[in-house]
Amino acid sequence: MMGLCLQALFWKCLVLTFPLVVSGFSDEMLEKGVKSEGYCSRILRAPVARREGYNEFSLRVEGDPEFYTPGASYRVTLSAALPSYFRGFTLIAVKEGREGDSEDDHAGAFQIIDEEDTQFMSNCPVAVTESTPRRRTRIQVLWTAPPTGTGCVILKASIVQKRIIYFQDEGSLTKKLCEEDPTLNGVTEKPIFNCCACGTAKYRLTFYGNWSEKTHPKEYPRLANHWSAIIGGSHSKNYVLWEYGGYASEGVKQVAELGSPVKMEEEIRQKGDEVLTVVKAKAQWPAWQPLNVRAAPSAEFSVDRTRHLVSFLTMLGPSPDWNVGLSSEDLCTKECGWVQKVVQDLIPWDAGTDNGVTYKSPNNPTVPQEKIRPLTSLDHPQSPFYDPEGGPITAVARVLLERIARKGEQCNIVPDNVDDIVADLVPEEKEEDDTPETCIYSNWSPWSACSSATCDKGKRMRQRMLKAQLDLSVPCPDTQDFEPCMGPGCSDEDSSTCMMSEWITWSPCSVSCGMGMRSRERYVKQFPEDGSVCTTPSEETEKCIINEECSPSSCIVTEWGEWEECSATCGMGMKKRDRMIKMTPPDGSMCKTETTEVEKCMMPECHTIPCMLSPWSEWSDCSVTCGKGMRTRQRMLKSPAELGDCNEELEQVEKCMLPECPMQCELTEWSQWSECNKSCGKGHMIRTRMIMMEPQFGGAPCPETVQRKKCRIRKCSRGSGVEKKRFKEAREKRKSEEAKEDPDGCKMRPWTMWTECTKLCGGGIQERFMTVKKRFKNSQFTSCKDKKELRACNVQSC
């Protein structure tokens, strides 16, 4: 009997000895078994053969979250890696630190998806188990998170394979989820600590786009696939470019929907001291190419103690509003050092501004705007990332952050290892130019000579020309660049020279009249690094003349004042200095001493940039309201006249075309009035005119072309006798019928067809004719003759 129990009735016997995989309980079994009270807690402490740390089985919550939203539902999957399988299982959720002894210990609620696979346990209704014991590799259920205030929850699974129960208190069969902080309003914010690192660090960001038809074949857009230009920055914790659970700014929206980084860069630069470096890299068309064909795009940036976070984003195109990127990646370590390397795979996220579900969905704005969230494989059946089993999305890109240099004194607690030292030995490349892409400049000119020929602090200058400003809303940096300098032999980069302070003001002249001496001093700021003696002079003297003549007729004047600034900003200019008369000559004569002194001064050469110009203005309105006209735009000369003549044009003119102007009807002059159509009594006369050009482009309709007016020749005489009367009536009747055919006493043939236009464009003429078919006796020759009409044709310009 015992053998039968172990073989044929293994599952029912297991129910009695270990109720973890109970299936099909009977009342008798329940009576023989333990009571249901506290039974759920025994699931976690069942004294049967079991193994720990077995990794062929795993418990996964959809999206792999670290936090749960109270009341939200999650798909929970229990699976075995092939060729492994399991027969029975138990799944339960308890509050952290609880043993499951009471109903209050359990958290959330499970929901059965497939009743053929899963069911609730009879004597522990909050737990889920198998419906029938058979081989399986995967089961799925839904779990609804508990209400607010529950705290952290532990999801635990047990697996039965043959006669061994596998479970893990810490590992792949246990999942811990903590409640999302309600004060964050859905924003999953990583804790950011105050950085204690010293100095600065420089990093290189390299972006590897792995999105291709091979890795993501579903509906892959073969023709227009690309990554937009990368845009981001290193910044402080007071500024957030984007984050999950937050709302996309206008800059993020334009990157997500249009792939345009212009607005995003403007937003970053407006943050001022909150941002240390703007991170930019070029777009990639197509999205993927082998690295031996096209190098991965990269950008360099720096971080310091206050701006130790880096964020960036780039659009996955074409797409509704999908992107990848990093959000507030902290490069400062808790040991007060700088992270050496970060490698992270990237999955796409939705900016919450467009409702599209496929790569090429038409524009469908999300109103109201939704929060930024990661895409999942269960978002929509039409999504290119859809997976009915809710598996993870294959990464579309990978980002690599490598530290390439450190500057200044470091204070990391952990000593540098070999990799740290080698990384800092890599030669640092020239800093990247942060000039916006919408500002087009010429190359920088060479640096000018230093304005100081001694070890006094001076400055030198270089210039460039702004050729075009493609976006007037994005300011362009200055066209001049200055940096401090000193004369030859005074550079602080020379380890064998002294670093001197600036000269102190000259002392007063040693005499009050005639020639004397004055002096000035400076001190050593830094002695030579090689330990040599500082030989740079720290004092100098020069002659000074207060009053050239000391006779009774000479003036007494003050010392010369300081030189004024040079009158020119570049090239040759003039400078002057003044002194005042302290006392006029005792003999009452005029003071002949000069009180103003002028000399030439040389500033950096001007020939490098002949002219500096403002951006072009907007085009003016067209000079006409219809048809062809002209419009203009201007720009201003910003550079001083000392720079020389500027040959660049300051005004541009171009043609403009508005809708065609209306063309009015054109007619000939009126003809002469015809003869009266009656020889006696009341009649009428007519006159006509012909249409030379029909109205076009909305011109007014043509006016009348025929006018008539009454006429009376004389009174008709009356005859005697009946015959005379009948003859007269017949004649009048005949005349009346003839007059009906043509008022001019003519019978005309119909109009002919219009002839072909005499020109193909530029305005031509068409003709048609009407000839006399029959001329009646009463007709006048002048009014009964062949007719011709003209009209314009092909009036469009050539």
Residue pairs with C-beta under 8 A, 6 or more apart in sequence:
5 13
6 13
10 163
11 21
11 23
11 88
11 133
12 24
12 29
14 20
14 21
14 160
15 21
15 22
15 23
15 25
15 29
15 33
16 29
16 32
16 33
17 48
18 46
18 47
18 48
18 165
19 33
19 34
19 39
19 42
19 43
19 46
19 123
20 43
20 46
20 48
20 88
20 90
20 129
20 158
20 160
20 165
21 87
21 88
21 89
21 90
21 129
21 130
21 133
21 160
22 121
22 122
22 123
22 129
23 88
23 129
23 130
23 131
23 132
23 133
25 122
25 123
30 36
30 122
30 123
33 123
34 42
36 123
36 124
38 101
39 123
39 124
40 92
40 100
40 101
40 105
40 106
40 124
40 126
40 127
41 99
41 100
41 101
41 105
43 90
43 92
43 100
43 124
43 127
43 158
44 92
44 94
44 99
44 100
44 156
46 165
48 165
49 163
49 164
49 165
50 164
50 165
50 166
50 167
51 164
51 165
51 166
52 166
52 167
52 168
52 169
52 171
53 168
53 171
54 159
54 166
54 168
55 171
55 172
56 80
56 81
56 84
57 78
57 79
57 80
57 81
57 84
57 86
57 157
57 159
57 166
57 172
57 173
58 78
58 79
58 81
58 172
58 173
59 76
59 77
59 78
59 91
59 155
59 156
59 157
59 172
59 173
59 174
59 175
60 76
60 77
60 79
60 175
61 74
61 75
61 76
61 77
61 143
61 155
61 175
61 177
62 74
62 75
62 76
62 77
62 376
62 378
62 390
63 74
63 374
63 376
64 392
65 74
65 177
66 177
66 178
67 177
67 178
67 179
67 180
67 181
67 188
68 74
68 145
68 153
68 177
68 178
68 179
68 180
69 145
69 180
69 186
70 145
70 146
70 147
70 148
70 150
70 179
70 180
70 182
71 144
71 145
71 147
72 144
72 145
73 111
73 142
73 143
73 144
73 145
74 142
74 143
74 144
74 145
75 140
75 141
75 142
75 143
75 378
75 390
76 91
76 110
76 140
76 141
76 142
76 143
76 155
77 138
77 139
77 140
77 389
77 390
78 89
78 91
78 138
78 139
78 140
78 157
78 159
79 137
79 138
79 139
80 86
80 136
80 137
80 138
80 159
82 137
84 137
84 161
85 135
85 136
85 137
85 161
86 135
86 136
86 137
86 159
86 160
86 161
87 130
87 133
87 134
87 135
87 136
87 160
87 161
87 162
88 129
88 130
88 133
88 159
88 160
89 129
89 130
89 139
89 157
89 158
89 159
89 160
90 121
90 127
90 128
90 129
90 157
90 158
91 110
91 127
91 128
91 129
91 141
91 155
91 156
91 157
92 100
92 106
92 124
92 126
92 127
92 128
92 155
92 156
93 106
93 107
93 108
93 110
93 126
93 143
93 153
93 154
93 155
93 156
94 100
94 105
94 106
94 107
94 153
94 154
94 156
95 105
95 106
95 107
95 150
95 151
95 152
95 153
95 154
96 151
96 152
96 153
96 154
96 176
98 105
99 105
100 106
103 126
106 126
107 145
107 146
107 150
107 153
108 143
108 144
108 145
108 146
108 153
109 126
109 143
109 144
110 120
110 126
110 127
110 128
110 141
110 142
110 143
110 144
111 141
111 142
111 143
111 144
112 118
112 119
112 120
112 128
112 141
113 140
113 141
113 142
114 139
114 140
115 131
116 131
116 132
117 130
117 131
117 136
117 139
118 128
118 129
118 130
118 131
118 139
118 141
119 128
119 129
119 130
119 131
120 126
120 127
120 128
120 129
121 127
121 128
121 129
128 141
130 136
130 139
138 389
140 389
140 390
143 155
145 153
145 177
146 153
148 179
148 182
149 179
150 179
151 178
151 179
152 176
152 177
152 178
152 179
153 176
153 177
153 178
153 179
154 174
154 175
154 176
155 174
155 175
155 176
155 177
156 167
156 169
156 173
156 174
157 167
157 173
157 174
158 165
158 166
158 167
158 173
159 165
159 166
159 167
159 173
160 166
166 173
167 173
168 174
180 186
180 188
184 245
185 245
186 245
186 371
187 243
187 244
187 245
187 246
187 371
188 243
188 244
188 245
189 243
189 245
190 328
190 330
192 237
192 309
192 328
192 330
193 330
193 332
193 334
195 305
195 306
195 308
195 330
195 332
195 336
196 305
196 332
196 336
196 411
197 305
197 308
197 332
197 333
197 336
197 337
197 338
197 410
197 411
197 412
198 305
198 336
198 408
198 409
198 410
198 411
198 412
199 304
199 406
199 407
199 408
199 409
199 410
199 411
200 302
200 303
200 304
200 406
200 407
200 408
201 302
201 303
201 304
201 331
201 338
201 403
201 405
201 406
201 407
202 300
202 301
202 302
202 403
202 404
202 405
202 406
202 407
202 428
203 300
203 301
203 302
203 303
203 310
203 331
203 401
203 402
203 403
203 404
204 298
204 299
204 300
204 401
204 402
204 404
205 230
205 279
205 281
205 298
205 299
205 300
205 301
205 310
205 312
205 399
205 400
205 401
206 296
206 297
206 298
206 399
206 400
206 402
207 227
207 230
207 281
207 296
207 297
207 298
207 314
207 397
207 398
207 399
208 296
208 397
208 398
208 399
208 400
209 227
209 284
209 287
209 288
209 296
209 396
209 397
210 288
210 395
210 396
210 397
210 398
211 225
211 227
211 287
211 288
211 316
211 396
211 397
212 220
212 287
212 288
213 220
213 222
215 394
215 396
216 384
216 385
216 394
216 396
218 384
218 385
218 386
219 358
219 359
219 384
220 359
220 384
221 318
221 359
221 360
224 317
224 318
225 286
225 287
225 288
225 317
225 318
226 259
226 283
226 284
226 285
226 286
226 287
226 317
227 283
227 284
227 287
227 314
227 315
227 316
227 317
227 397
228 255
228 259
228 260
228 261
228 283
228 314
228 315
228 317
229 259
229 261
229 280
229 281
229 282
229 283
229 314
229 437
230 261
230 279
230 280
230 281
230 282
230 297
230 299
230 312
230 313
230 314
231 255
231 261
231 264
231 265
231 268
231 278
231 279
231 280
231 312
231 313
231 314
232 241
232 268
232 278
232 279
232 280
232 310
232 311
232 312
232 313
232 325
232 326
233 241
233 268
233 275
233 276
233 277
233 278
233 279
233 301
233 310
233 311
233 312
234 275
234 276
234 277
234 279
234 301
234 302
234 303
234 307
234 308
234 309
234 310
235 241
235 268
235 271
235 274
235 275
235 276
235 307
235 309
235 310
235 311
236 274
236 275
236 306
236 307
236 308
236 309
237 309
237 328
238 274
239 271
239 274
239 275
240 246
240 311
240 327
240 328
241 252
241 264
241 268
241 311
241 312
241 313
241 327
241 328
242 248
242 249
242 252
242 311
242 313
242 325
242 327
242 351
242 372
243 327
243 328
243 372
244 327
244 349
244 371
244 372
244 373
244 374
245 371
245 372
245 373
246 371
246 372
247 352
247 369
247 371
247 372
248 256
248 321
248 351
248 352
248 353
248 369
248 372
249 264
249 267
250 263
250 267
251 263
251 264
251 265
251 266
251 267
251 268
252 264
252 313
252 323
252 351
252 372
253 321
253 351
253 353
254 260
254 261
254 262
254 263
254 264
255 261
255 264
255 313
255 314
255 315
255 323
256 313
256 315
256 321
256 322
256 323
256 351
256 353
256 354
257 315
257 320
257 321
257 351
257 353
257 354
257 363
258 315
259 283
259 315
259 317
261 280
261 437
262 436
262 437
262 438
262 471
262 473
262 474
264 313
265 278
265 280
265 436
265 474
266 473
266 474
268 275
268 278
269 275
269 278
274 307
275 307
276 301
276 302
276 303
276 304
276 307
277 300
277 301
277 302
277 303
277 434
278 301
278 434
279 299
279 301
279 310
279 312
280 299
280 432
280 434
280 437
281 297
281 298
281 299
282 297
284 294
284 297
287 316
287 317
299 432
300 404
300 429
300 431
300 432
301 310
303 309
303 310
303 331
303 332
303 338
305 332
308 330
308 331
308 332
309 328
309 329
309 330
309 331
310 326
310 328
310 329
310 331
310 401
311 325
311 326
311 327
311 328
311 329
312 325
312 326
313 323
313 324
313 325
314 323
314 324
314 325
315 322
315 323
316 322
316 323
316 324
316 348
316 396
318 359
318 360
319 348
319 356
319 359
320 350
320 354
320 355
320 356
320 357
320 358
320 361
320 363
320 364
321 350
321 351
321 352
321 353
321 354
321 356
322 348
322 349
322 350
322 351
322 375
323 348
323 349
323 351
324 346
324 347
324 348
324 349
324 396
324 397
325 346
325 349
326 344
326 346
326 399
329 342
329 344
329 401
330 339
331 338
331 339
331 342
331 401
331 403
332 338
332 339
333 339
333 412
333 414
335 412
335 413
335 414
336 411
336 412
336 413
337 410
337 412
337 413
337 414
338 403
338 406
338 412
339 401
339 403
340 402
340 403
340 419
340 420
340 423
341 400
341 401
341 402
341 403
342 399
342 400
342 401
343 398
343 399
343 400
343 401
344 398
344 399
345 395
345 397
345 398
346 395
346 396
346 397
346 398
346 399
347 374
347 375
347 392
347 393
347 395
347 396
348 374
348 375
348 385
348 393
348 396
349 372
349 373
349 374
349 375
350 370
350 372
350 373
350 374
350 375
351 372
352 366
352 369
352 370
352 371
352 372
352 373
353 365
353 366
353 369
353 370
354 361
354 363
354 364
354 365
354 366
355 361
355 364
355 365
355 366
356 362
356 363
356 364
357 379
357 380
357 382
357 383
358 382
358 383
358 384
359 384
375 383
375 385
375 393
376 385
376 390
376 393
377 383
377 385
377 386
377 387
377 389
377 390
377 391
377 392
377 393
378 386
378 387
378 388
378 390
379 385
379 386
380 386
385 393
387 393
402 423
403 423
404 423
404 426
404 428
405 423
405 424
405 426
405 428
406 424
434 477
435 441
435 476
435 477
436 471
436 474
436 476
436 477
437 470
438 469
438 470
438 471
438 474
438 476
439 466
439 468
439 469
439 470
439 474
439 476
439 477
440 466
440 467
440 468
440 469
440 470
441 464
441 465
441 466
441 467
441 476
441 479
442 464
442 465
442 467
442 609
443 464
444 462
444 463
444 464
444 481
445 462
445 463
445 464
445 608
445 609
446 462
446 608
447 460
447 461
447 462
447 483
448 460
448 461
448 462
448 603
448 604
448 605
449 460
449 604
450 458
450 459
450 460
450 485
450 486
450 487
451 458
451 459
451 460
451 485
451 603
451 604
452 458
452 485
452 486
452 487
453 487
453 488
454 486
454 487
454 490
455 486
455 487
455 489
455 490
455 500
455 522
455 536
456 486
456 487
456 502
456 503
457 484
457 486
457 502
458 484
458 485
458 486
458 487
459 482
459 483
459 484
459 485
460 482
460 483
460 485
460 604
461 480
461 481
461 482
461 570
461 604
462 480
462 481
462 608
463 479
463 480
463 481
463 608
463 609
464 479
464 481
464 609
465 479
465 609
465 611
465 612
465 613
466 476
466 479
466 612
466 613
466 615
468 615
469 476
469 615
472 615
479 609
479 612
489 497
489 536
490 497
490 500
490 536
491 497
492 499
492 526
495 528
495 529
495 530
496 528
496 530
496 532
497 528
497 536
498 524
498 525
498 526
498 527
498 528
498 534
498 535
498 536
499 524
499 525
499 526
499 527
500 522
500 523
500 524
500 525
500 536
500 538
501 522
501 523
501 524
501 525
502 522
503 520
503 521
503 522
503 540
504 520
504 521
504 522
505 520
506 518
506 519
506 520
506 542
507 518
507 519
507 520
508 518
508 559
509 516
509 517
509 518
509 544
509 545
509 546
509 559
510 516
510 517
510 518
510 544
511 546
512 546
512 547
512 556
513 546
513 547
513 550
513 554
513 556
514 545
514 546
514 547
514 548
514 549
514 550
515 543
515 544
515 545
516 543
516 544
516 545
516 546
517 541
517 542
517 543
517 544
518 541
518 542
518 544
519 539
519 540
519 541
519 542
520 539
520 540
521 538
521 539
522 538
522 539
523 538
524 534
524 536
524 538
527 534
528 534
544 559
546 556
546 557
546 559
547 554
547 555
547 556
547 557
547 593
548 554
548 593
552 585
552 586
552 587
553 585
553 586
553 587
553 589
554 585
554 593
555 581
555 582
555 583
555 584
555 585
555 591
555 592
555 593
556 581
556 582
556 583
557 579
557 580
557 581
557 582
557 593
557 595
558 579
558 580
558 581
558 582
559 579
560 577
560 578
560 579
560 597
561 577
561 578
561 579
562 577
563 575
563 576
563 577
564 575
564 576
564 577
565 575
566 573
566 574
566 575
566 601
566 603
567 573
567 574
567 575
567 601
568 574
568 601
568 603
568 640
568 642
569 603
569 640
569 642
570 603
570 604
570 605
570 606
570 640
570 642
570 643
571 602
571 603
571 604
571 605
571 606
571 642
571 643
572 600
572 601
572 602
572 603
573 600
573 601
573 602
573 603
573 642
574 598
574 599
574 600
574 601
575 598
575 599
575 600
575 601
576 596
576 597
576 598
576 599
577 596
577 597
578 595
578 596
578 597
579 595
580 595
581 591
581 593
581 595
584 591
585 591
606 642
606 643
606 644
607 644
609 639
609 643
610 639
610 643
610 644
610 645
610 646
610 647
610 648
611 637
611 639
611 643
611 644
611 646
611 647
611 648
612 637
612 638
612 639
612 643
613 635
613 636
613 637
613 638
613 639
613 646
613 648
613 650
614 635
614 636
614 637
614 638
615 635
616 633
616 634
616 635
616 652
617 633
617 634
617 635
618 633
619 631
619 632
619 633
619 654
620 631
620 632
620 633
621 631
622 629
622 630
622 631
622 656
622 658
623 629
623 630
623 631
623 656
624 658
624 661
625 658
625 661
626 658
626 659
626 660
626 661
626 662
627 657
627 658
627 659
627 660
627 661
628 655
628 656
628 657
628 658
628 797
629 655
629 656
629 657
629 658
630 653
630 654
630 655
630 656
631 653
631 654
631 655
631 656
632 651
632 652
632 653
632 654
633 651
633 652
634 650
634 651
634 652
635 650
635 651
636 650
637 646
637 650
639 646
659 697
660 696
660 697
661 697
662 695
662 696
662 697
662 698
662 699
662 700
663 693
663 695
663 696
663 697
663 699
663 795
664 695
664 699
664 700
665 691
665 693
665 694
665 695
665 699
665 700
665 701
665 702
665 703
666 691
666 692
666 693
666 792
667 689
667 690
667 691
667 692
667 702
667 703
667 705
668 689
668 690
668 692
668 790
669 689
670 687
670 688
670 689
670 707
671 687
671 688
671 689
672 687
673 685
673 686
673 687
673 709
674 685
674 686
674 687
674 743
674 744
674 780
674 783
675 685
675 780
675 782
675 783
676 683
676 684
676 685
676 711
676 712
676 713
677 683
677 684
677 685
677 711
677 739
677 743
677 744
677 745
678 711
678 713
679 713
679 778
680 713
680 714
680 715
680 716
680 717
681 712
681 713
681 714
681 715
681 716
682 710
682 711
682 712
683 710
683 711
683 712
683 713
684 708
684 709
684 710
684 711
684 743
685 708
685 709
685 711
686 706
686 707
686 708
686 743
686 744
687 706
687 707
687 708
688 705
688 706
688 707
689 705
690 705
690 788
690 789
690 790
691 702
691 705
691 789
691 790
691 791
692 790
692 791
692 792
693 791
693 792
693 795
694 702
694 791
694 792
695 701
695 702
696 795
708 743
719 725
719 728
735 778
738 745
738 776
738 778
739 745
741 747
742 748
742 784
744 779
744 780
744 783
744 784
745 775
745 776
745 778
745 779
745 780
745 783
745 784
746 772
746 773
746 774
746 775
746 776
746 779
746 783
746 784
746 785
747 772
747 773
747 774
747 775
747 776
748 770
748 771
748 772
748 773
748 787
749 770
749 771
749 772
749 773
750 770
751 768
751 769
751 770
751 789
752 768
752 769
752 770
753 768
754 766
754 767
754 768
754 791
755 766
755 767
755 768
756 766
757 764
757 765
757 766
757 793
757 794
758 764
758 765
758 766
758 793
759 793
759 794
760 794
760 798
761 794
761 796
761 797
761 798
762 794
762 795
762 796
762 797
762 798
763 792
763 793
763 794
763 795
764 792
764 793
764 794
765 790
765 791
765 792
765 793
766 790
766 791
766 792
766 793
767 788
767 789
767 790
768 788
768 789
769 786
769 787
769 788
769 789
770 786
770 787
770 788
771 786
772 784
772 785
772 786
775 784
776 784
